[in-house]
Amino acid sequence: MLIQKTIIKPIQFSGVGLHTGLTANVTIKPAPENFGIQFCRIDINPTLYIPAKAANVSNTNRSTTIQKSNAEVITIEHLLSAFYALEIDNALVEIDNKEIPILDGSSKFFIESLKDNILELNLHKRRFTIHDVIEWKDEQTDAEYIFLPHDNFSVTCLIDFPSKLIKHQYAVLNDIVEYVDEIATAKTFCFLHEIEFLYNNGLIKGGNLNNALVFSEAALSKDRINWLANTFHQPANSIPEMGILNPLYQTFDNEAARHKILDVIGDLALTQTYFNGKLICYKPGHTSNVKFAQFLMENYILATTKAAVH
């Protein structure tokens, strides 16, 4: 049996939220056994603790949000993904605003800050082994998930966008121990035609061409390039007419699929359970990821716990 973990000493960072554009200061603190991952809004009086559990998810529009009473914490998935990859079970995340900073759009900073700062505790962690094939499909989004028996935890992701640039892309994480090198640096992404809609509807206020890969399939006019440059504070001459508008920030040819694996792991962390199994997912997104996590909780993890008690 593997042992629960926390961190040795606090970690602090600051930055701008991708969707709100608000600056937040975050401190990750050690926590005792069975504390889980909890977020604390220290800007609210009295302070409010929100456990990172699937049952507390309130919104999955372009990111994952948890909420308790009137307090919410937005875009938690990249940090949760790093916790899960390093098997950190217990931590208190204090934040003085509503959104976790996007930083460079990946989980790289979190991994680098946490990986040499891990402390083993005295209790066994919660782990669920897949013994039989588990299949689930989200009829609303057509996302599909298949969990197969496997000796360790691995993820295969297939994405399918109506795009000449991404097309049918896939990525494989053979073992969670490879996450640091294969997944952590994969940035979030979007298409150019989405940006204006999202921006005008109150999202990606903190977005720029440094913290997300932006794909454009059509040649851009000078006016469109100037709009991008002014909106996202980039030199106009650094933005190409089409393709990946910020190619210097791309790490992998299949970065979009790799980032989807990063997100799937972060949302699966809302089960607060570690899995032995091979997860295959097709067209995943935050909404279907969270539904799948809730499905696993209700039909397998909690059911197994109740059966063990009886």
Stockholm file with secondary structure:
# STOCKHOLM 1.0

chainA/1-310         MLIQKTIIKPIQFSGVGLHTGLTANVTIKPAPENFGIQFCRIDINPTLYIPAKAANVSNTNRSTTIQKSNAEVITIEHLLSAFYALEIDNALVEIDNKEIPILDGSSKFFIESLKDNILELNLHKRRFTIHDVIEWKDEQTDAEYIFLPHDNFSVTCLIDFPSKLIKHQYAVLNDIVEYVDEIATAKTFCFLHEIEFLYNNGLIKGGNLNNALVFSEAALSKDRINWLANTFHQPANSIPEMGILNPLYQTFDNEAARHKILDVIGDLALTQTYFNGKLICYKPGHTSNVKFAQFLMENYILATTKAAVH
#=GR chainA/1-310 SS CCEEEEESSCEEEEEECTTTCCEEEEEEEECCTTCCEEEEETTSSSCEEEECCGGGEEECSSSCEEEETTEEEBCCHHHHHHHHHTTCCCEEEEESSSBCCCTTSSSHHHHHHHTTCEEEEEEECCEEECCSCEEEECTTTCCEEEEECCSSEEEEEEEECSCTTTSEEEEEESCGGGHHHHTTTCCCEEEHHHHHHHHHTTCCTTCCTTSSEEEECSCCCHHHHHHHHHHTTCCGGGSCSSEESCGGGCCCTTHHHHHHHHHHHHHHGGGCCEEEEEEEEESCCHHHHHHHHHHHIIIIIHHHHHHHHC
#=GC SS_cons         CCEEEEESSCEEEEEECTTTCCEEEEEEEECCTTCCEEEEETTSSSCEEEECCGGGEEECSSSCEEEETTEEEBCCHHHHHHHHHTTCCCEEEEESSSBCCCTTSSSHHHHHHHTTCEEEEEEECCEEECCSCEEEECTTTCCEEEEECCSSEEEEEEEECSCTTTSEEEEEESCGGGHHHHTTTCCCEEEHHHHHHHHHTTCCTTCCTTSSEEEECSCCCHHHHHHHHHHTTCCGGGSCSSEESCGGGCCCTTHHHHHHHHHHHHHHGGGCCEEEEEEEEESCCHHHHHHHHHHHIIIIIHHHHHHHHC
//
